[in-house]
Amino acid sequence: MKNITHIFFDLDHTLWDTDKNSEESLNELFTEMELEELGIPSFKEFHIQYRKHNERLWGLYAENKIGKDAVRLHRFMHTLQDFNIHNQDTVLFIADKFVERTPYKQHLIPGAKNILSHLHGRYNLSIITNGFLESQHIKLKESGLAEFFDHVFISEEIGINKPDPSIFHYAVLKSGAVNIENCLMVGDTYQTDIMGAISAGMRSIYLCPDNSTSNHENVITIKSLDELIELL
């Protein structure tokens, strides 16, 4: 892959291990709030329901069909309702504590620091993320990733969500790239990261450990971040 000058990474699930960090926080809160006493059989069942609702709501958020507060609250409201718990104070408490606590977790996707250390100084590196404004800078700092990036573009701050091509054009302009053809997007969400970047004119690499592939001619699929070293 030649003539790349600028590389843009998604943060959640691509570099920062969202699943592991979220599960750790939820497990702590499940125990601290004694949710089993409210009728939830186990943390495993609670976590399964949470992930289902969280994934669906983030998809709606990316499509601008719901706002940030709906994601923050409704993922817990719907999860608790699945277990016949309808206490709004409990929903608000766990939603607030989860957002406060989770960004300080430090689990990374395997190979994240290795690949960033290899690329740093060779390319202009930036983040493009749809994550919550109050969380993303904390995640980067606490996990030791912040030092690798020249720019951090957060959709909430810019007012445009991925996959809208405008956020990619904005990031390319602000990062100082001369040509968008020399820019590369690396992300784990096909519709949001990859198709958004392609629509903007970028080249893309799809991080997909579960062996899915893409038939799009401009997309390379990798199973691990370490594969980027050979590609670049």
C-alpha positions in Angstrom: 0.0 0.0 0.0 1.9 3.0 -1.3 1.8 6.8 -1.0 0.0 6.8 2.3 0.8 9.9 4.4 -2.0 10.1 6.9 -3.7 7.2 8.8 -7.0 7.6 10.6 -8.0 5.1 13.3 -11.3 4.4 14.9 -10.9 4.2 18.7 -13.5 1.9 20.2 -13.1 -1.8 19.3 -10.2 -0.9 16.9 -7.6 0.2 19.4 -9.3 0.5 22.8 -10.9 -2.8 23.9 -14.4 -1.6 24.4 -15.9 -5.1 25.1 -13.4 -6.0 27.8 -13.4 -2.6 29.4 -17.2 -2.3 29.4 -17.7 -5.8 30.7 -15.2 -5.1 33.6 -17.1 -1.9 34.6 -20.5 -3.6 34.3 -19.4 -6.5 36.4 -18.2 -4.2 39.1 -21.5 -2.2 39.0 -23.6 -5.4 39.0 -21.9 -6.5 42.2 -21.9 -3.1 43.9 -25.5 -2.4 43.1 -26.6 -5.9 44.2 -28.6 -6.3 41.0 -29.0 -10.0 41.7 -31.2 -9.0 44.7 -33.5 -7.2 42.2 -34.2 -10.3 40.3 -31.4 -10.6 37.7 -30.3 -14.2 37.7 -26.7 -13.6 36.8 -24.2 -11.1 35.5 -23.9 -13.2 32.3 -27.6 -12.8 31.5 -27.5 -9.1 32.3 -24.4 -8.6 30.1 -26.0 -10.5 27.1 -29.1 -8.2 27.2 -27.0 -5.1 27.7 -24.8 -5.8 24.6 -27.9 -6.5 22.4 -29.5 -3.1 23.3 -26.2 -1.2 23.3 -25.3 -2.3 19.8 -28.7 -1.5 18.4 -28.7 2.0 20.0 -25.2 2.9 18.8 -26.3 1.9 15.3 -29.3 4.3 15.5 -27.0 7.0 16.9 -24.6 6.7 13.9 -27.7 7.1 11.6 -28.7 10.3 13.6 -32.0 8.7 14.5 -31.4 9.1 18.3 -29.3 11.4 20.4 -26.5 10.8 22.9 -28.7 10.8 26.0 -30.9 8.1 24.5 -27.9 5.8 24.1 -26.6 6.5 27.6 -29.9 5.8 29.3 -32.0 3.5 27.1 -29.3 0.8 26.9 -29.7 0.4 30.7 -33.4 1.1 30.8 -34.2 -1.6 28.2 -31.8 -4.1 29.8 -33.3 -3.6 33.3 -36.8 -3.8 31.8 -35.9 -7.2 30.3 -35.7 -8.4 34.0 -38.9 -6.5 35.0 -37.0 -3.7 36.7 -38.6 -0.3 36.1 -36.9 1.9 38.6 -35.8 5.2 36.9 -33.4 6.1 39.7 -31.6 2.8 39.2 -31.3 3.4 35.4 -29.9 6.9 36.0 -27.4 5.8 38.6 -25.9 2.9 36.6 -25.9 5.0 33.4 -23.9 7.8 35.1 -21.5 5.5 37.0 -20.8 3.5 33.8 -19.9 6.5 31.8 -17.8 7.9 34.7 -15.9 4.7 35.3 -15.3 2.9 32.0 -13.1 5.4 30.2 -10.4 4.9 32.9 -10.1 1.2 32.0 -6.9 0.4 30.1 -7.4 -2.8 28.1 -6.3 -2.5 24.5 -6.9 -4.5 21.3 -4.0 -6.9 20.9 -1.2 -5.3 19.0 -2.5 -1.7 19.4 0.6 -0.2 21.0 3.0 -2.2 18.9 1.5 -1.0 15.6 1.2 2.6 16.8 4.8 2.6 17.9 5.8 1.3 14.5 3.8 3.9 12.6 4.4 6.9 14.8 6.9 9.3 13.1 6.4 7.6 9.8 2.8 8.8 9.2 0.6 11.5 10.5 -1.8 9.6 12.8 -5.3 10.7 13.9 -8.4 9.4 15.5 -11.9 9.7 14.1 -14.5 8.5 16.6 -18.3 8.6 17.2 -17.7 8.1 20.9 -18.9 10.4 23.6 -16.8 13.6 23.9 -16.4 13.4 27.7 -15.0 9.9 27.4 -12.7 9.7 24.4 -9.8 11.9 25.6 -9.8 10.1 29.0 -9.6 6.7 27.2 -6.7 7.9 25.1 -4.8 9.4 28.0 -5.4 6.6 30.6 -4.5 3.8 28.1 -1.3 5.5 27.0 -2.5 6.0 23.4 -2.7 9.8 23.3 1.0 10.3 22.7 0.7 8.6 19.3 -1.8 10.9 17.7 -1.5 14.3 16.1 -5.3 14.9 16.0 -8.4 13.5 17.6 -11.7 14.1 15.8 -14.8 13.4 17.8 -18.1 13.4 16.0 -20.0 15.1 18.9 -17.5 18.0 18.9 -17.6 18.4 15.1 -21.4 17.9 14.8 -21.1 15.1 12.2 -21.3 11.4 12.8 -19.5 8.7 10.8 -20.4 7.4 8.2 -21.2 10.8 6.8 -18.4 11.6 4.4 -18.2 15.1 5.7 -16.5 14.1 8.9 -13.8 12.4 6.9 -13.3 15.4 4.7 -13.1 17.6 7.8 -10.5 15.4 9.3 -8.4 15.3 6.2 -8.5 19.1 5.9 -7.6 19.7 9.5 -4.9 17.1 9.6 -3.1 18.9 6.7 -3.3 16.0 4.2 -2.7 17.3 0.6 -4.7 14.6 -1.1 -7.4 12.4 0.3 -6.1 9.6 -1.9 -3.0 9.5 0.4 -5.2 8.9 3.4 -6.1 5.6 5.0 -8.9 4.7 7.5 -8.6 1.7 9.8 -11.7 0.6 11.6 -13.8 -2.3 12.9 -17.3 -1.2 11.8 -17.9 -1.8 8.1 -20.8 0.5 7.5 -19.6 3.3 9.8 -15.8 3.3 9.4 -15.2 1.6 6.1 -18.1 2.6 3.8 -18.0 6.2 5.3 -14.3 6.5 4.4 -14.8 5.0 1.0 -17.6 7.4 0.3 -15.3 10.3 1.2 -12.6 9.0 -1.2 -10.2 7.4 1.3 -8.6 4.0 1.2 -9.7 1.7 4.0 -8.6 -1.3 6.0 -11.3 -3.3 7.8 -10.2 -4.9 11.1 -12.4 -7.9 11.4 -11.1 -10.7 13.7 -14.2 -12.9 13.0 -13.0 -13.8 9.5 -15.7 -11.7 7.7 -14.5 -10.3 4.4 -15.4 -7.5 2.1 -15.9 -7.7 -1.7 -15.4 -4.0 -2.2 -12.3 -3.4 -4.3 -11.0 -0.6 -2.1 -11.1 -2.5 1.1 -8.5 -4.8 2.6 -9.6 -7.0 5.5 -7.3 -7.9 8.3 -7.8 -10.1 11.3 -5.3 -8.4 13.6 -3.6 -5.0 13.9 -0.2 -6.6 13.5 -1.0 -7.2 9.8 -0.8 -3.5 9.2 3.0 -3.6 9.5 3.4 -5.8 6.5 0.7 -3.9 4.5 2.3 -0.5 5.1 
